[in-house]
Structure formats: structure tokens, C-alpha cells
Amino acid sequence: MTRELNQAVETMLASAKTTTLVLIGDFCLDVYFHVNSSDMEPSLETGFQVRRAHKLTTSLGGAGNVFANLCALGAGEIIPIGVIGPDMFGAEMSRLMKQLLPAGAPLTVQSEQWMTPAYIKPIVDSKEQERIDTGVRNRISAETARLLLDRVTEAVAKADVVLINQQLEDTIYTDEFIDGLNRLAAEHPEVPFIVDSRTMQRRFKGMWHKLNTHEVAAELGIELDPMRSYVPADELRELMRRYHEQTGDPLIVSRGDLGATAYDGTFTSAEGLSLLTELDTVGAGDSFFSGFALALAAGLPIGPALHIGNSVAGVTVQKLHQTGTCSPEELRAIVETRDLNYNADEHPVRRSEPFTAEIITDLETIRRRPAIEYAVFDHDGTISTLREGWEEIMEACMIDAIMGSKADDEELKARVRAYCRDFIVRSTGIQTINQMVMLVEAVRKWGLVPESEIRTPQEYKRIYNDALLAFIEHRVERVRKQLLSPEEVTIAGSIALLRTLAANGVKIYLASGTDQEDVLREAQLLGYAECFTGGIFGSVGDMHNDPKRQVLRNILKQEQVDPEKLVIFGDGPVEMRVARSCGALGIGVQSHEVRRYGWNESKHKRLLRAGADLLIPDFTEYRQLASFLLKKEL
């Protein structure tokens, strides 16, 4: 899939240079004031708190964000059609648009009864506060409306695609203007019209309609719980089918991290992206809209267009406190390295035959696979529990790194602790060095430590490793002195399974995000190093090559392994995505590392979404599991 999508991206980017897009909409400005709570004090005159902004940034929002994304992706000609006021925000918007497209046409200025829409957002300690909006009581004049429609009529004649963005109540979209757009869409069926409308969706006819899950439900008179982010695929498809029957128009529904689905008489879906970093979803819909439209203008099928839209949005949501854009290089990078969310609509069936497991992929489909000849195991949490409790150690190290000299501020520490816990949940399974790269970004984001005192990822990793090794040393020592057996510090049945598979000729690999020398030492200490005839692989400090992915590439390329004969075990999402990406059997170990047996529900969602075929709680039924994999009685 990656190769095909890479080709689609290159087709779109090449086509974009000669593409003409008409962009009609509500052009807005986002204004960010960045403030640190440590730099606030009462005013002598009023007694109110004074917030000292240490940084002021502006960016294009609404249709302006679509414009910025189209420019960033290399669109050749964009004809923007919208209105600004004769004010400082309108001047700033014009300046930003001119920077992006020097030869571009200007927006229309209405001198009276129009204030440029702007969202003024104070950011205190990296958290957005209550905002101030301008341009909320605008009234478009009849003369301006006629001028806009004349401009659209002229532009459509040379357009490859027309994008319509509506998100304000006090907007350019009068009844006459919408009727004119509908007439133009009917007169130019060869030109795709795509509309993203917050409150007027059904008034647009003969166009692609872009909505989210809640919006398509609302259009059908169904009010979903605003806190209910997930709607099952079968329920969503029924909503989309009804909307299409009522309007006669095709539609796209974006589902956030679950991807997107289109319906034009036939359903087409694209999985969502799994992103580890902190996210800012403001403007994500605009980014998707831009990528999808450019792909459609390039003549790409709906499937690749949905994937490209998701990927563009995946880049921009990782840019905090800005309505970010996606460059061609960023798009290529995320397509090449992206992790997808799978099984979003699957409901695993827990059963006890042929062994205790939750079945995700149809069991008969798995049975038809040949006997396995190769196996890859993750280490910590999948086999070994020596490092159980590492999360608390990393949390403490992260808090110290982020807070620096502000460690005595308990209220601030509570916010930092919550951030760190979320970070650890999101990043579990990747290499420690990559987590430390993300930690450096977090230290800078919080702004509590002077730049000169921020350490390198390698230095933070050393601090964490030293603390973790000190924490587990008592367990290691008790194993050395034979006061604890290897079975008492491993997931139940794991050693027995390793030995059973090895005895039956399976070539086994160990792949861990922990440092290689530590993984090797612990495998030798626990007495199963010799089972890994394929080798033991851990992190060697290479941030660009995860050992789990590297092992997989080596197996498939150098040993020419049929992925149908490969099984991958792990308790983290990385291993399951590796299995899914190559067609290996992915068995997620939903292990309880304190008890060492039984189900750990906190691991369920991440293993399911990562694409596991089966979930097991432990390896206590190792004999039945080995028989199932080897296709023979043991």
C-alpha cells in the first residue's frame, strides 16, 4: 500500500504545479499571544492580572488555512474569493497571503459593515485560554455579493476544482450567492465542486459534501452525544446512505484518527493515522479538505485521495498552537513512515478454544495459514517483567526535565505530571531514544527551562537508564542469587513457549526498544538467550531505525521469508503494526506485568487499533498455542 500511495502522492504533487483552484469562503485570521504564568503580576492601576506576552504569532484560518495548505503543497494557481475589512487584521491577512502566493489575486475589501474575522487566542503555559473573536456581526452588501459571483463565474471557466468553505453565521453566503454557485456547479459538471459547510451544507447542490460524523448525523436530525467520538462503521454507513438518498450528492465523512469514508453510490474508506505526539486538531478538517481536493484535481481515485487527505491532516495536527500547513517533503515523509489505526470497528470475541484468546481476524482465515517457521518476540512486557514499573521512573525523570528549577510549584507539577502520563501512554513501545527526542521537544514547549540548560536526547536517556537500572537492580540481584526463578519475573508460560518453538525448528528473533546490551544481558540472566537462533536485537541509539522494524526488513529481504510463515508477539502497538504491514500473524500479548498472568485491559485498545489478529493474556496455554501455530499435535 505504501508504494502505491507514494506514487499517488507524486502524481498529485506533479499535477499541482499546473492546477487552478477556485477557493470561495470565510477567510479568517488566528492571532496567538504566548504567555508564561510565571511572568504574570497584578496591575498597580487596576489590580487585575497583567499577562506579558513573550511571543505574538498570526496565521491564516478558515478558508485562509485551506489557502495556506494549498500553497504549501505547491498548487500552481489559487483564485481566492472572499471578503476582508479595512482593518489591521485584514491588512495582516493580505500580507500573509501575498507572502505565500505573490502573484495571487487579492480578496475583496468591503469598507462598511465588515470587520475581518479574527480569533485572538491567549496561550498560557502552552494551554489555550478563552479567546476573543472579531467579525461576528458582518453584513455583506448587495454590491459585494454581485462582485463575488461575477468573479466566481469568470474563474470557474478555467478551474480544475472549486472549493467552498463556510464556517461563519455572518458570512458571504446569501441565498442569491448560493443559488449562483449551485447554477455554476450544474453548468460545469466536468469541474468537481467540494463544499465544507458548518451550517448550510444542504443548501449547496450538485457537489461533493465534506462532513464529520456529528455533522452528517445532525443533517439527518439525529443529535449525537458531543462526547461520543466513536460511531461504528455500519451505523455511519447507514447515515451516509440516507444523506446521499436525500440529497443525491456524494459525500466524504472524516473520522479523525479512524480515517475517512466516502460514498457516491459505493463506499470507499481509508484508515486513520496513529500519531504519538501531542496533537492540536484545530484546522485538521481544512488540511484534509486541501489534500483531498488537490488529489481529486489530479484525477486520482477516491481511495488514494482519502489517504492523502488523512496524511496532510496528520502532518498539521502535530503542529501545536498554529493552523499549520503540510509541505511536499512532510507529506512524503508521513506517507513513508506512517502508522495506521486498524480494527476500529471490530469487536473481538473472547473464547477458550483452541486456547484462551480474543479473536479479531476470522479464525478460519488464520487456520488456513501455513505452519510458522519464524517468530519475532518483543521483550519487556511480552516475556520479561524485570522492568515492570518503568513508567513511574520515566514519569519522574520527565517531570524533573520539564520543570527544572520550578519543581516546588505543586499546581504546575500536577499539570506537568498529567502531560507526562499521557505522553508515556502514547509513546509506549518505541525506542527510548525516540521518546527522549520527544522529551526535548516537550521541555522546549513548556518553556520552564532556559535553552542553555536543555539537555540532548542522549543525556536524558542516560539519566533515565541510570534511574531504571537502579530501580530494577534488586530484582536482578535476587535472580542472580537464585532467590527468584526466571519464571517468577517473566510472563507466565513465555519461557516454555520459547523452548517449545525452538525445539520444533522455529527460528526465533528478539527485538526490543531497550538498549541492545541490556536486552542481551537480561535474556542471558533469565536463561533463554539460546532460544533466539535468529538473534537478539535492541536499540543502538539510531533514531531512524527501530530494531523491530529493522529485524522485520532483514527477515523479509535477506532470508526471503514468506510472511505467511511468520508470527510476531508483542504487548505494544509497534510490533502489531509491523506484523500488519507485512502480512505476518500478529499476536498481541495483553499482559498484566505485576500479576504476570491474566488480562490487562489497559493494553486492549492500543493492541486492537494497532492491527493485532489475536489477543492473548499470557502464555499459560503455551502447548495449545504452539500446536495451533505449528499445525501439529504436541
C-alpha positions as CSV (number, residue, x, y, z in Angstrom):
1,M,0.0,0.0,0.0
2,T,2.8,2.4,0.8
3,R,4.3,2.1,-2.7
4,E,1.0,2.8,-4.4
5,L,0.3,5.7,-2.1
6,N,3.8,7.1,-2.7
7,Q,3.1,7.0,-6.5
8,A,-0.3,8.7,-5.9
9,V,1.4,11.5,-3.9
10,E,4.0,12.1,-6.6
11,T,1.2,12.2,-9.3
12,M,-0.7,14.8,-7.2
13,L,2.4,17.0,-6.4
14,A,3.4,17.0,-10.1
15,S,-0.1,17.9,-11.2
16,A,-0.5,20.6,-8.5
17,K,2.0,22.9,-10.3
18,T,-0.4,23.4,-13.2
19,T,-3.6,23.1,-11.3
20,T,-6.0,26.0,-11.0
21,L,-8.2,26.1,-7.9
22,V,-11.0,28.4,-7.0
23,L,-11.3,28.8,-3.3
24,I,-14.5,30.5,-2.0
25,G,-15.0,31.0,1.7
26,D,-14.8,32.7,5.0
27,F,-11.2,33.9,5.3
28,C,-10.2,34.3,9.0
29,L,-7.1,35.1,10.9
30,D,-5.7,33.3,14.0
31,V,-3.8,35.5,16.5
32,Y,-1.8,33.8,19.2
33,F,-0.4,35.6,22.3
34,H,2.0,33.3,24.2
35,V,2.2,33.9,28.0
36,N,4.0,32.2,30.9
37,S,2.1,32.1,34.2
38,S,5.4,32.7,36.0
39,D,5.6,36.1,34.3
40,M,2.3,37.5,35.5
41,E,1.6,40.1,38.2
42,P,-1.2,42.4,39.3
43,S,-1.6,45.8,37.7
44,L,-0.9,48.7,40.0
45,E,-3.7,50.7,38.4
46,T,-6.5,48.1,38.3
47,G,-5.4,45.2,40.4
48,F,-6.2,42.8,37.5
49,Q,-3.6,40.3,36.4
50,V,-1.3,41.5,33.7
51,R,-0.3,38.9,31.2
52,R,3.0,39.6,29.5
53,A,3.1,38.1,26.0
54,H,6.6,36.9,25.2
55,K,5.6,35.9,21.6
56,L,2.9,37.0,19.1
57,T,2.1,34.9,16.1
58,T,-0.5,35.1,13.4
59,S,-1.7,32.5,10.8
60,L,-4.4,32.1,8.3
61,G,-7.6,30.4,9.5
62,G,-10.9,29.2,7.9
63,A,-10.7,29.4,4.1
64,G,-7.3,31.1,4.7
65,N,-6.0,27.9,6.2
66,V,-7.2,26.0,3.1
67,F,-5.4,28.6,1.0
68,A,-2.2,28.2,3.1
69,N,-2.3,24.4,2.8
70,L,-2.8,24.5,-1.0
71,C,0.1,26.9,-1.3
72,A,2.3,24.7,0.9
73,L,1.5,21.7,-1.3
74,G,2.6,23.5,-4.4
75,A,-0.7,24.5,-6.1
76,G,0.1,26.5,-9.2
77,E,-2.8,29.0,-9.2
78,I,-5.3,29.7,-6.5
79,I,-8.1,32.2,-7.0
80,P,-9.3,33.2,-3.5
81,I,-12.8,34.7,-3.3
82,G,-13.8,36.2,0.0
83,V,-14.2,39.4,1.9
84,I,-12.0,41.3,4.4
85,G,-12.5,44.6,6.2
86,P,-10.4,47.8,6.0
87,D,-8.7,47.0,9.4
88,M,-5.4,45.8,10.8
89,F,-6.4,42.1,10.7
90,G,-7.4,42.4,7.1
91,A,-4.1,44.0,6.3
92,E,-2.3,41.2,8.1
93,M,-4.3,38.6,6.3
94,S,-3.4,40.1,2.9
95,R,0.2,40.3,3.9
96,L,0.3,36.6,4.8
97,M,-1.5,35.6,1.6
98,K,0.9,37.7,-0.5
99,Q,3.9,36.0,1.1
100,L,2.5,32.6,0.1
101,L,1.4,33.5,-3.4
102,P,3.0,36.8,-4.6
103,A,1.1,36.7,-7.9
104,G,-2.2,35.8,-6.4
105,A,-5.4,37.8,-6.7
106,P,-6.4,39.8,-3.6
107,L,-9.5,39.4,-1.5
108,T,-12.4,41.8,-1.8
109,V,-12.4,44.7,0.7
110,Q,-15.8,45.9,1.9
111,S,-15.4,49.2,3.6
112,E,-18.6,49.3,5.7
113,Q,-20.3,46.8,7.9
114,W,-17.4,44.3,7.7
115,M,-14.7,43.6,10.2
116,T,-12.1,40.9,9.3
117,P,-12.9,37.7,11.2
118,A,-10.1,37.0,13.7
119,Y,-9.7,34.6,16.6
120,I,-7.5,36.1,19.3
121,K,-6.1,33.2,21.4
122,P,-4.1,33.7,24.6
123,I,-1.8,30.7,25.2
124,V,-0.8,30.4,28.9
125,D,1.8,27.8,29.7
126,S,1.1,26.1,26.4
127,K,-2.6,25.8,27.1
128,E,-5.1,27.8,25.1
129,Q,-7.4,30.1,27.1
130,E,-10.7,31.8,26.3
131,R,-10.5,33.5,23.0
132,I,-11.8,36.9,21.7
133,D,-13.5,36.9,18.3
134,T,-13.9,39.7,15.8
135,G,-16.1,39.9,12.7
136,V,-19.1,38.3,14.3
137,R,-21.7,40.9,13.1
138,N,-20.8,41.3,9.4
139,R,-23.3,42.2,6.7
140,I,-22.4,41.7,3.1
141,S,-23.7,44.4,0.7
142,A,-25.6,43.6,-2.4
143,E,-22.8,45.2,-4.5
144,T,-20.1,43.0,-2.9
145,A,-22.2,39.8,-3.4
146,R,-22.7,40.6,-7.1
147,L,-19.0,41.3,-7.5
148,L,-18.1,37.9,-5.8
149,L,-20.4,35.9,-8.0
150,D,-19.0,37.6,-11.1
151,R,-15.5,36.7,-10.0
152,V,-16.6,33.0,-9.4
153,T,-18.3,32.8,-12.8
154,E,-15.1,34.0,-14.6
155,A,-12.8,31.8,-12.5
156,V,-14.8,28.5,-12.9
157,A,-14.2,28.6,-16.7
158,K,-10.5,27.7,-16.1
159,A,-10.8,25.8,-12.8
160,D,-9.7,22.2,-12.2
161,V,-11.6,22.1,-8.9
162,V,-13.8,24.5,-6.8
163,L,-13.6,24.5,-3.0
164,I,-16.3,26.1,-0.9
165,N,-15.6,26.8,2.8
166,Q,-18.4,28.2,5.1
167,Q,-18.0,28.4,8.9
168,L,-19.4,31.8,10.0
169,E,-23.0,32.8,10.6
170,D,-22.3,36.4,9.4
171,T,-20.9,35.3,6.0
172,I,-20.8,35.9,2.3
173,Y,-23.3,33.1,1.6
174,T,-26.5,34.9,0.9
175,D,-29.4,33.0,-0.8
176,E,-28.6,34.6,-4.1
177,F,-24.9,33.8,-3.9
178,I,-25.6,30.1,-3.0
179,D,-28.1,29.8,-5.9
180,G,-25.4,31.2,-8.2
181,L,-22.9,28.6,-7.0
182,N,-25.4,25.8,-7.5
183,R,-26.1,27.0,-11.0
184,L,-22.4,27.1,-11.9
185,A,-21.9,23.6,-10.5
186,A,-24.7,22.3,-12.7
187,E,-23.3,24.2,-15.8
188,H,-19.8,22.7,-15.2
189,P,-20.2,19.0,-14.4
190,E,-16.6,18.4,-15.5
191,V,-15.3,20.5,-12.6
192,P,-15.5,18.9,-9.1
193,F,-17.1,21.3,-6.6
194,I,-16.4,20.3,-3.0
195,V,-18.2,22.0,-0.1
196,D,-17.2,22.1,3.6
197,S,-20.1,24.0,5.3
198,R,-20.6,24.2,9.0
199,T,-24.3,25.4,9.0
200,M,-25.5,25.5,5.4
201,Q,-24.5,22.1,4.0
202,R,-27.8,21.1,2.3
203,R,-28.2,24.4,0.6
204,F,-25.4,23.5,-1.8
205,K,-26.4,21.2,-4.6
206,G,-24.6,19.0,-7.1
207,M,-21.3,19.0,-5.2
208,W,-19.2,16.7,-3.0
209,H,-20.1,17.3,0.6
210,K,-17.4,17.1,3.3
211,L,-18.7,16.5,6.8
212,N,-17.6,14.9,10.1
213,T,-19.6,12.2,11.9
214,H,-21.6,14.5,14.1
215,E,-22.4,16.8,11.2
216,V,-23.8,14.1,8.9
217,A,-26.0,12.9,11.9
218,A,-27.2,16.4,12.6
219,E,-28.1,16.9,8.9
220,L,-30.5,13.9,9.3
221,G,-32.0,15.3,12.5
222,I,-30.0,13.0,14.8
223,E,-28.2,14.6,17.7
224,L,-25.2,12.5,18.9
225,D,-23.6,12.9,22.3
226,P,-20.9,15.5,21.7
227,M,-18.6,13.4,23.9
228,R,-19.2,10.3,21.8
229,S,-16.3,10.4,19.4
230,Y,-16.8,6.9,18.0
231,V,-19.7,5.8,15.8
232,P,-19.5,2.2,14.5
233,A,-18.8,1.9,10.7
234,D,-22.1,0.1,10.0
235,E,-24.1,2.9,11.8
236,L,-22.1,5.6,10.0
237,R,-22.6,4.0,6.6
238,E,-26.3,3.9,7.1
239,L,-26.2,7.6,7.9
240,M,-24.2,8.3,4.8
241,R,-26.5,6.2,2.6
242,R,-29.6,8.2,3.9
243,Y,-27.9,11.5,3.4
244,H,-27.0,10.5,-0.2
245,E,-30.5,9.4,-0.9
246,Q,-32.0,12.6,0.3
247,T,-29.5,15.0,-1.4
248,G,-28.4,13.0,-4.5
249,D,-24.9,14.2,-3.8
250,P,-21.7,12.3,-2.9
251,L,-20.2,12.9,0.5
252,I,-17.0,12.4,2.5
253,V,-17.1,11.9,6.3
254,S,-13.9,12.4,8.2
255,R,-13.5,10.3,11.4
256,G,-10.4,11.8,13.0
257,D,-7.9,9.1,14.0
258,L,-10.2,6.5,12.5
259,G,-9.8,7.8,9.0
260,A,-12.3,8.8,6.4
261,T,-15.1,7.3,4.3
262,A,-16.6,8.4,1.0
263,Y,-19.9,7.4,-0.6
264,D,-21.0,8.1,-4.1
265,G,-23.1,5.0,-4.5
266,T,-20.1,2.9,-3.5
267,F,-18.3,3.1,-0.1
268,T,-14.6,3.8,-0.1
269,S,-12.6,4.0,3.2
270,A,-9.1,4.9,4.3
271,E,-7.7,4.1,7.8
272,G,-6.7,6.9,10.1
273,L,-3.2,7.6,11.3
274,S,-1.7,6.7,14.7
275,L,0.3,9.7,15.9
276,L,2.4,9.6,19.1
277,T,3.0,13.3,19.6
278,E,0.7,15.8,21.4
279,L,-2.0,16.9,18.9
280,D,-3.7,20.2,18.0
281,T,-6.7,19.3,15.8
282,V,-7.7,22.9,15.0
283,G,-7.7,23.2,11.3
284,A,-7.4,19.5,10.7
285,G,-10.6,19.5,8.6
286,D,-9.2,22.3,6.4
287,S,-5.9,20.3,5.9
288,F,-7.8,17.2,4.9
289,F,-10.0,19.3,2.6
290,S,-6.9,20.7,0.8
291,G,-5.2,17.4,0.3
292,F,-8.3,15.6,-0.9
293,A,-9.2,18.4,-3.3
294,L,-5.7,18.5,-4.9
295,A,-5.8,14.7,-5.3
296,L,-9.2,14.9,-7.0
297,A,-7.9,17.7,-9.2
298,A,-5.0,15.4,-10.3
299,G,-7.6,12.8,-11.4
300,L,-6.7,10.3,-8.6
301,P,-9.3,7.7,-7.5
302,I,-11.3,8.4,-4.3
303,G,-9.2,5.9,-2.2
304,P,-5.8,7.5,-2.6
305,A,-7.4,10.9,-2.4
306,L,-8.8,10.0,1.1
307,H,-5.4,8.7,2.2
308,I,-3.7,11.8,1.0
309,G,-6.2,14.0,2.8
310,N,-5.7,12.0,6.0
311,S,-1.9,12.3,5.6
312,V,-2.0,16.1,5.1
313,A,-4.1,16.5,8.2
314,G,-1.8,14.1,10.0
315,V,1.1,16.5,9.5
316,T,-0.7,19.6,10.5
317,V,-2.3,18.3,13.7
318,Q,1.2,17.7,15.1
319,K,1.9,21.5,14.9
320,L,0.8,23.0,18.1
321,H,-0.9,26.4,18.6
322,Q,-1.0,27.2,14.9
323,T,-3.1,26.4,12.0
324,G,-0.2,24.6,10.4
325,T,0.4,23.5,6.8
326,C,2.0,20.5,5.1
327,S,4.9,20.7,2.7
328,P,5.5,18.2,-0.1
329,E,8.5,16.9,1.9
330,E,6.4,16.5,5.0
331,L,3.7,14.7,3.1
332,R,6.2,12.3,1.6
333,A,7.8,11.6,5.0
334,I,4.5,10.8,6.7
335,V,3.3,8.6,3.9
336,E,6.6,6.7,4.0
337,T,6.7,6.2,7.8
338,R,3.0,6.4,8.8
339,D,1.4,4.0,11.3
340,L,-2.3,3.3,10.7
341,N,-5.2,2.6,13.1
342,Y,-6.8,-0.7,12.2
343,N,-9.7,-2.7,13.6
344,A,-11.6,0.4,14.6
345,D,-14.9,-1.3,14.0
346,E,-14.0,-4.8,15.2
347,H,-15.5,-6.3,18.3
348,P,-13.2,-9.2,19.3
349,V,-14.8,-12.4,20.5
350,R,-13.2,-13.9,23.7
351,R,-13.1,-17.7,23.6
352,S,-11.3,-20.6,25.2
353,E,-10.8,-22.8,22.2
354,P,-8.3,-23.7,20.8
355,F,-6.8,-21.5,23.6
356,T,-7.9,-18.5,25.6
357,A,-7.8,-15.6,23.2
358,E,-9.8,-12.7,21.8
359,I,-10.3,-13.4,18.1
360,I,-10.1,-10.3,15.8
361,T,-9.2,-11.8,12.4
362,D,-11.5,-14.6,11.4
363,L,-10.2,-17.8,13.0
364,E,-10.7,-19.9,9.9
365,T,-8.6,-17.4,7.9
366,I,-5.8,-17.8,10.4
367,R,-6.1,-21.6,10.3
368,R,-5.5,-21.5,6.6
369,R,-2.1,-20.0,7.0
370,P,0.8,-22.5,6.7
371,A,2.8,-23.7,9.8
372,I,5.0,-21.0,11.1
373,E,8.8,-21.2,10.6
374,Y,9.8,-17.9,12.0
375,A,8.8,-15.9,15.2
376,V,9.7,-12.4,16.4
377,F,9.2,-11.6,20.1
378,D,9.2,-8.2,21.9
379,H,10.9,-8.4,25.3
380,D,9.7,-6.2,28.1
381,G,6.1,-6.9,28.9
382,T,5.9,-9.7,26.4
383,I,8.4,-12.0,28.0
384,S,10.3,-10.3,30.8
385,T,8.8,-8.3,33.7
386,L,12.2,-7.3,35.2
387,R,11.5,-3.7,34.1
388,E,7.9,-3.6,35.4
389,G,7.3,-0.1,36.8
390,W,9.5,1.7,34.2
391,E,6.6,4.1,33.5
392,E,6.9,5.6,37.0
393,I,10.6,6.0,36.6
394,M,10.2,7.7,33.2
395,E,7.5,9.9,34.6
396,A,9.7,11.2,37.4
397,C,12.6,11.8,35.0
398,M,10.3,13.7,32.6
399,I,8.9,15.9,35.4
400,D,12.4,16.8,36.5
401,A,13.5,17.6,33.0
402,I,10.4,19.8,32.1
403,M,10.2,21.7,35.4
404,G,13.8,22.4,36.2
405,S,14.0,24.9,39.0
406,K,10.2,25.3,39.2
407,A,9.9,21.9,40.9
408,D,8.3,23.4,44.0
409,D,5.3,24.7,42.2
410,E,2.8,21.9,43.1
411,E,-0.1,23.2,40.9
412,L,2.2,23.4,37.9
413,K,3.7,20.0,38.7
414,A,0.2,18.4,38.7
415,R,-0.3,19.7,35.1
416,V,3.2,18.5,34.0
417,R,2.5,15.1,35.6
418,A,-0.7,14.7,33.7
419,Y,1.1,15.6,30.5
420,C,3.9,13.1,31.2
421,R,1.5,10.3,31.9
422,D,-0.4,10.9,28.6
423,F,3.0,11.1,26.8
424,I,4.1,7.7,28.2
425,V,0.8,6.0,27.2
426,R,1.1,7.4,23.6
427,S,4.7,6.5,23.1
428,T,4.9,3.1,24.8
429,G,6.7,0.6,22.5
430,I,9.0,2.9,20.6
431,Q,12.7,3.2,21.2
432,T,13.8,5.0,24.4
433,I,16.0,7.4,22.3
434,N,12.9,8.4,20.3
435,Q,11.0,9.1,23.5
436,M,13.8,11.3,24.6
437,V,13.8,13.2,21.3
438,M,10.1,13.9,22.1
439,L,11.0,14.9,25.7
440,V,13.4,17.6,24.4
441,E,10.5,19.0,22.3
442,A,8.3,18.9,25.4
443,V,10.9,20.7,27.6
444,R,11.1,23.5,25.0
445,K,7.3,23.6,24.6
446,W,6.7,24.1,28.4
447,G,9.4,26.9,28.4
448,L,10.3,26.4,32.1
449,V,14.0,25.6,31.5
450,P,16.4,28.0,29.9
451,E,17.6,26.9,26.4
452,S,21.2,26.7,27.7
453,E,20.1,24.1,30.3
454,I,18.1,21.8,28.0
455,R,20.0,18.5,27.6
456,T,20.4,16.3,24.5
457,P,18.2,13.3,23.9
458,Q,21.2,11.1,24.7
459,E,21.8,12.8,28.0
460,Y,18.1,12.5,29.1
461,K,18.2,8.8,28.1
462,R,21.3,8.3,30.2
463,I,19.6,9.9,33.2
464,Y,16.5,7.7,32.7
465,N,18.5,4.5,32.1
466,D,20.6,5.0,35.2
467,A,17.4,5.5,37.3
468,L,15.7,2.5,35.8
469,L,18.7,0.2,36.3
470,A,19.0,1.3,39.9
471,F,15.2,0.6,40.3
472,I,15.4,-3.0,39.0
473,E,18.8,-3.9,40.4
474,H,17.2,-5.6,43.5
475,R,15.2,-7.9,41.2
476,V,18.3,-8.7,39.0
477,E,20.3,-9.5,42.1
478,R,17.6,-11.8,43.5
479,V,17.6,-13.7,40.2
480,R,21.4,-13.9,40.3
481,K,21.3,-15.4,43.8
482,Q,18.5,-17.7,42.7
483,L,16.2,-16.2,45.3
484,L,13.8,-15.6,42.3
485,S,13.4,-18.1,39.4
486,P,13.3,-16.8,35.8
487,E,9.6,-18.0,35.8
488,E,8.9,-15.5,38.6
489,V,10.0,-12.5,36.6
490,T,8.5,-13.4,33.2
491,I,5.0,-13.6,31.8
492,A,3.5,-16.9,32.7
493,G,4.4,-19.6,30.1
494,S,6.6,-17.4,28.0
495,I,9.8,-19.4,28.6
496,A,8.0,-22.7,28.0
497,L,6.7,-21.4,24.7
498,L,10.1,-20.1,23.5
499,R,11.6,-23.5,24.2
500,T,8.8,-25.4,22.6
501,L,9.0,-23.4,19.4
502,A,12.8,-23.6,19.3
503,A,12.7,-27.4,19.8
504,N,10.4,-27.6,16.8
505,G,12.7,-25.8,14.5
506,V,11.2,-22.3,14.6
507,K,13.8,-19.6,14.0
508,I,13.2,-17.0,16.7
509,Y,14.2,-13.4,16.9
510,L,14.2,-11.0,19.9
511,A,13.5,-7.3,19.0
512,S,13.3,-4.7,21.7
513,G,13.4,-0.9,22.0
514,T,15.7,-1.2,25.1
515,D,19.4,-0.9,24.6
516,Q,20.9,-4.0,22.9
517,E,23.5,-4.8,25.6
518,D,20.8,-4.6,28.3
519,V,18.4,-6.9,26.4
520,L,21.2,-9.4,25.8
521,R,22.3,-9.4,29.4
522,E,18.8,-9.8,30.7
523,A,18.0,-12.7,28.3
524,Q,21.2,-14.4,29.4
525,L,20.4,-13.9,33.0
526,L,16.9,-15.4,32.6
527,G,18.2,-18.4,30.7
528,Y,16.5,-18.2,27.4
529,A,19.1,-16.3,25.2
530,E,19.9,-19.5,23.3
531,C,16.3,-19.8,22.1
532,F,16.8,-16.8,19.8
533,T,18.6,-18.5,17.0
534,G,17.7,-15.6,14.7
535,G,19.5,-13.1,17.0
536,I,18.8,-10.6,19.8
537,F,18.3,-7.1,18.7
538,G,17.9,-3.9,20.7
539,S,18.3,-0.2,20.3
540,V,21.8,1.0,19.3
541,G,20.8,4.7,19.5
542,D,19.8,5.0,15.9
543,M,16.7,7.2,16.0
544,H,15.7,6.4,12.4
545,N,15.8,2.6,12.6
546,D,13.5,1.0,15.1
547,P,15.0,-2.5,15.9
548,K,11.6,-4.2,15.5
549,R,11.2,-2.8,12.0
550,Q,14.8,-3.4,11.2
551,V,14.5,-7.1,12.2
552,L,11.4,-7.4,10.0
553,R,13.2,-5.9,7.0
554,N,16.1,-8.2,7.5
555,I,13.9,-11.3,7.7
556,L,11.9,-10.5,4.7
557,K,14.7,-9.2,2.5
558,Q,17.8,-11.3,3.5
559,E,16.1,-14.5,4.4
560,Q,13.3,-14.2,1.9
561,V,10.7,-15.3,4.5
562,D,7.2,-15.8,3.4
563,P,5.3,-13.5,5.8
564,E,2.5,-16.2,6.0
565,K,5.0,-18.3,7.9
566,L,6.0,-15.5,10.4
567,V,4.4,-14.7,13.7
568,I,5.1,-11.6,15.8
569,F,4.4,-11.4,19.5
570,G,4.2,-8.2,21.5
571,D,2.4,-6.1,24.1
572,G,2.9,-2.8,22.3
573,P,1.4,-1.3,19.1
574,V,4.8,-1.1,17.2
575,E,5.0,-4.9,16.9
576,M,1.4,-5.3,15.8
577,R,1.7,-2.6,13.2
578,V,4.9,-4.3,11.9
579,A,3.0,-7.5,11.6
580,R,0.1,-5.9,9.9
581,S,2.3,-4.0,7.4
582,C,4.0,-7.1,6.1
583,G,1.2,-9.7,6.4
584,A,2.7,-11.6,9.3
585,L,0.4,-13.1,12.0
586,G,0.2,-10.5,14.9
587,I,-0.5,-11.9,18.4
588,G,-0.9,-9.1,20.9
589,V,0.0,-10.1,24.5
590,Q,-2.4,-8.2,26.7
591,S,-0.2,-8.9,29.7
592,H,-0.6,-8.0,33.3
593,E,3.0,-7.3,34.3
594,V,2.5,-7.2,38.1
595,R,0.5,-10.4,38.3
596,R,2.2,-11.9,35.3
597,Y,-0.9,-13.7,34.1
598,G,-4.5,-12.7,33.1
599,W,-5.9,-9.8,31.1
600,N,-4.7,-6.2,31.4
601,E,-7.5,-4.2,29.9
602,S,-5.3,-1.0,29.7
603,K,-3.4,-2.6,26.8
604,H,-6.5,-3.7,24.9
605,K,-7.3,-0.7,22.8
606,R,-3.8,0.1,21.7
607,L,-3.2,-3.6,20.6
608,L,-6.6,-3.8,18.8
609,R,-6.1,-0.5,16.9
610,A,-2.5,-1.5,16.0
611,G,-3.9,-4.4,13.9
612,A,-3.5,-7.5,16.1
613,D,-5.0,-10.6,14.7
614,L,-5.4,-12.3,18.1
615,L,-5.1,-11.1,21.7
616,I,-3.9,-13.4,24.5
617,P,-3.5,-12.6,28.2
618,D,-0.3,-14.7,28.8
619,F,1.3,-18.0,27.6
620,T,-0.1,-20.4,30.2
621,E,-1.6,-22.4,27.4
622,Y,1.7,-22.5,25.5
623,R,1.3,-26.1,24.3
624,Q,-2.1,-25.4,22.7
625,L,-0.8,-22.2,21.2
626,A,2.3,-23.9,19.8
627,S,0.2,-26.7,18.3
628,F,-2.0,-24.1,16.6
629,L,0.9,-22.3,15.1
630,L,2.9,-25.4,14.1
631,K,-0.1,-27.2,12.7
632,K,0.6,-30.4,14.7
633,E,-0.2,-32.1,18.0
634,L,2.4,-31.7,20.7
